[in-house]
Amino acid sequence: MNYIFQAMTQEQAEDIATNWHYNGEYSFYDMDADQEDLKEFLDAQKRNESYFIVTKNKEVIGFYSFNQITEDTIDIGLGMKPNLTGNGNGLEFLKNGLEFAKSKYNPKKITLSVATFNQRAIKVYKKVGFKEEGTFVQATNGSSFEFLKMVLLC
């Protein structure tokens, strides 16, 4: 199926921030779980041209952010629509995002960070070739959490 990547609009960002809520421990990824992150996400200038909405069959299924870290490195962030998570959709969504990143930015390396409790996502990242690079602790969502830095060589 064809995935379409388009620059995220303000309306789409507001919809995600307001209506996308994840179950259980994954509520960690709700946009309103961290007010600083929410403010940045809703700021069109800060989103700039790095956030993309992803549609499949004209339905919004998720989003990606792509941040150029160095000339050769892109750091990605991603989120799937809550009702699509945990149902085996992640691998295809990830593969399409990586293909988009490679075609648009031509990186030698793609990095991402994921909360260490999110073993479901880590398993998918490893399936496409991401390797663990190390962990770090970051203050977010009113506390401190451990994250895993992962790297994919292109």
Disulfide bonds with the S-S distance in Angstrom:
none
